[in-house]
């Protein structure tokens, strides 16, 4: 009474080998499509922005007016390998990492 009856099931009919391969490829198709969409929507634009930021940092020159990630606006007065000197007011120079620069502003925007 506590044990229920078990019934044997028949095995599914064997399918041809070509049909099995195509069904496994079709089951992977949504995963491949999701990866392709993810690549073109997220990964590729991010890589492009990183490349543009890197070229912008390499092209910094003395006298450029920049904005930093901390919100400071100033003029580049010193350039080093990893650091820059940023004049934020007359006679006030702060030293920042180059990677803190977010944007190069048009000339004359800090008047």
FENGI-V499737 format. One record per residue. N is the residue number from 1. RES is the residue in one small letter. OMEGA is omega in whole degrees, 0 to 359 (none if undefined). BURIAL is I if it has 9 or more other C-alpha atoms within 8 Angstrom, else O. D_LAST is the distance of its C-alpha to the last C-alpha in Angstrom with 1 decimal. Layout:
BEGIN
n res omega burial d_last
N RES OMEGA BURIAL D_LAST
N RES OMEGA BURIAL D_LAST
END
This chain:
BEGIN
n res omega burial d_last
1 x 180 O 92.2
2 x 181 O 89.0
3 x 179 O 88.5
4 x 180 O 87.6
5 x 177 O 89.0
6 x 181 O 87.0
7 x 180 O 87.4
8 x 177 O 86.8
9 x 178 O 84.4
10 x 179 O 84.9
11 x 178 O 82.4
12 x 181 O 80.2
13 x 180 O 81.5
14 x 180 O 80.3
15 x 177 O 77.7
16 x 185 O 77.5
17 x 180 O 75.2
18 x 180 O 73.0
19 x 179 O 72.3
20 x 180 I 71.3
21 x 181 O 68.7
22 x 179 O 67.2
23 x 177 O 67.0
24 x 176 O 65.2
25 x 179 O 62.6
26 x 178 O 62.2
27 x 178 O 61.6
28 x 183 O 58.8
29 x 178 O 57.1
30 x 179 O 55.0
31 x 179 O 53.7
32 x 178 O 52.8
33 x 178 O 51.1
34 x 178 O 49.0
35 x 180 O 47.9
36 x 179 O 46.9
37 x 179 O 44.9
38 x 180 I 43.2
39 x 185 I 42.4
40 x 182 I 40.8
41 x 186 O 39.0
42 x 190 O 37.7
43 x 183 I 38.3
44 x 177 I 37.4
45 x 179 I 33.9
46 x 178 O 33.1
47 x 179 O 34.2
48 x 178 O 32.1
49 x 178 O 28.9
50 x 179 O 29.9
51 x 179 O 30.3
52 x 179 O 27.0
53 x 180 I 25.2
54 x 179 O 27.3
55 x 178 O 26.4
56 x 179 I 22.7
57 x 180 I 23.1
58 x 183 O 25.3
59 x 177 O 22.9
60 x 179 O 19.9
61 x 177 O 18.9
62 x 179 I 17.1
63 x 177 O 13.5
64 x 175 I 13.3
65 x 188 I 10.6
66 x 171 I 13.0
67 x 181 I 14.1
68 x 180 I 17.3
69 x 177 O 20.4
70 x 178 O 19.8
71 x 178 O 16.6
72 x 174 O 14.3
73 x 180 I 11.0
74 x 182 I 10.3
75 x 180 I 10.9
76 x 179 I 14.7
77 x 180 I 16.3
78 x 178 O 19.9
79 x 175 I 22.1
80 x 179 O 25.5
81 x 184 O 28.1
82 x 185 O 27.4
83 x 174 I 24.4
84 x 172 I 20.8
85 x 185 I 18.8
86 x 177 I 15.3
87 x 184 I 12.9
88 x 174 I 11.5
89 x 182 O 10.7
90 x 179 O 11.5
91 x 180 O 15.1
92 x 182 O 15.5
93 x 175 I 16.8
94 x 180 O 18.6
95 x 182 O 21.2
96 x 172 I 21.6
97 x 179 I 24.1
98 x 183 I 23.1
99 x 178 O 24.5
100 x 179 I 22.0
101 x 183 I 19.3
102 x 187 I 19.5
103 x 171 O 17.1
104 x 183 I 15.2
105 x 177 I 12.0
106 x 181 O 11.5
107 x 177 O 9.7
108 x 182 O 6.2
109 x 182 O 5.9
110 x 180 O 3.8
111 x none O 0.0
END
